[in-house]
Amino acid sequence: MPYFSKEDIINLPGIERMHLINSCGGIKSGNLIGTVSTSGISNLAVFNSVIHLGSNPPMLSFMLRPTTVERHSYDNFKERSYFTVNHIHNDFVDKAHQTSAKYEENVSEFEKVGLTEEYIQNFKAPFVKESKIKIGCKYINEYLIKENDCRLIIGEIQLISFENGLQDRDGFLDLAKANSAGIIGLDGYVKTQLIERYEYARPDQKLKPLER
């Protein structure tokens, strides 16, 4: 079994180190974050760091890389306060990944990659029409991670829209039915398959599958 000490990791070639560290943490969610500038130019960018923060109030977060280079999504939601989170699905992972290209500020990634801009309930940021699960968020706060100059962005969920047939009776969204894609590292896309749901776990009680 291969073994890497911290020193081994630091001494790896840059690309190899990047792929190793980005992939070793496991499968991450695959989402497209949509924003629009004050001049009306829409922006779309792939993120693999969206995580749940809490349900009351409903909040999520994602990690933004250092702003030492242009970050159009960041500029947009800082100026306009709103952004959308759109699930990536198996049938457009290639288009989603293409949004990671460094397009100019006056160019819409929606148009360049062939995804459709959509507005729901007069929300102030664009959604991806092709996405089956869409979340509208308001920018609330950010925390600078001083160790590497990344920023943890906090968003409060304002609306959720999803296709019929994806939600269980208890509110659970079945991402496997939606064919939502996950991401390994920076560029590896995987399919979602639900193995099982379980009842609430209690000490010294047999774990039972959840009836659906």
N, C-alpha and C positions, 0 to 999 in steps of 0.2 A: 504494500500500500504506500503510495507516495506521501512524503511528509515535507512540509514547508515551514521553516521557522520564520519569524518576523524578518530576520536578516535575509533569508532566502527570497522572501517576497519582495523586499525593497530592491534587491539586486536583479530581479527579473527584468527583461526588456519591457519597455513601457506598455506596448500593446498587449503582451501576454499577461502582465500584472493587472492591467485594466480588466481584461476579460475574466481572469480568475476571480478577482475580488467582486466584480459585478455579478457573477453567476453563483458564487458559493453560498449566498444568503437564501437561495431558493426562488421559487416561482413568484413573480409579482404581478399585480394587476396591469392590464393594458388599457390605457385611456387616451383620448384626444381631448386636449383642453382648448376651448374656443373662446376668443376674445375679439373685440373690435376697437380700433383706435378712435381718437376724437375726430379724425378726418374721415372716418367711415370705412377704413380698410380692415377687413376681417383677417384674423390670424388663427392658425390651427397648428398645434404642436403635440407630438406624442410624449407621454409621460408614463413611467413605470413605478411611480412612488406614491400613488394616491392611497391613503389609508383612512379608515374610520376613526373618528375621535370621540364621538358621543351621539346619543339619540335624543337627548333632551337638555339643551337645544340640539337639533340635528346639525352636526358639524363633520367636516372631513379636512384632511390636510394633504399636502404634497411637498416634496423637496425641490427647491429651485437651485440649480448650480450657480456658482459665483457670477456676479454681475460685472465682472471685469471685461466681458464681451457683451454685445448687444443681446438683450432678452426682450423680444417684442411682446410676448405674452405678459411678462412682468410689467412692462411700461403701460400696457393697455389696462390691466385690471387695477393698477395703482391710480391711473387717471380716471377710470370710469367705474371702479368698484365692483364690477361683475364679471364672472367667467362661467363657462359651462364645462362639465365633465361628461364625456361621451364614450361608452364602451366600444372597444374594438372587437370586431367579429371575424370569424374565420375567412369570410369571403372578401374582406378588403384589408388584410394585414399588409399587403404590399403598398397600397395607397397610404395607409396609416404611417408606415415606416418612412415613406418618402417625405413626410412633413418634417423629418429631422434634418433635411437639407437646409442650408443657410440661405434662404431666400431674402431678397431685399425688403426693407420695411414697407415699401409701397406696393408689394405683391401679396395677393391673397393665396395662401396655401390651398384653400378650398378649390379654387380654380385650377391651380397647377397640378394637383394630384387627382382631380376628378371626383371629389366628394361635394355633396350638396349642402349649401348654407340654408338653415331653417330657423325661423323665429317662432317662439311659442308663448302665448299669453302676454305679448308685449314685453317679454323679458329682454333686458338690455345687453345681451350677448348672444352670439349665434350658436345654434346646436348643429350637430351632424345629422341630417335627415336619415341617412342609412343606418344609424345606430339604433338598436332596439331598446337601450336603456340610457336615459339622458338625465342629467342632474344640473340644475341651475343654482349657482352659488354667489353669495356676496362676500367679497373680501373683508375680513374682520381684523386680522393682525398678522404679524410675521415675527419670527425669532431668528436672529443671526446666530449661526453655529460658528463660534469664533475659531474652532480648531481647523476648519477648512473653508470658511467664508461662504458656505451654503446657507440658504434661508428656508426655514420651515414656514410654509404659507398656510394660514388658517382660513377656511371658508365656511360660512353658515349656509346650509342648504335651504333654498327658497322654494324649489319645486322639483319634483321627480316625475318623469314621464316614461312609460314602458309599454311594450306591446301586450295585447291580451294573451292570456294563457301562460304567462311566465311566473305568476305569483301563487304561492300555496295559501291555504286557508288561514294560516297563522301569520301571514305577511311576508314570509320568506320569498325572496326572488331567486328562481332557479336559473343560475347563470349557464348551466349546461344546456338547458332548453334554448337559451338565447344564443348558444354558440359563441359566448364571450371568450376572447383569447387572453391568455396570460403571456408573460414575457420572462424569459431567462436571460439574465445579463442585459445587454444593450440591443441585441439584434436577433434573439432566438424566440420565435413565437410558437406557443403551444395551445392545443385544444383543451377545453374544460370538460371533465367527466365527473359527475357526481357519484361518489362511491356509496355513501350512506349518510343519513341524518340520524342523530341519536337524541333520546330523551335527556332531560337535565340530569347530570351525573351527581350521585350522592355517595358518601362513604359507605362501604360495605353492602352496597346494593348492586344487583346484577344490572349491567348496562343493557338497555333495550333499544332497538331501532325505533325511530319515531314513525308512527302511523301517519300516512299522507293521504 
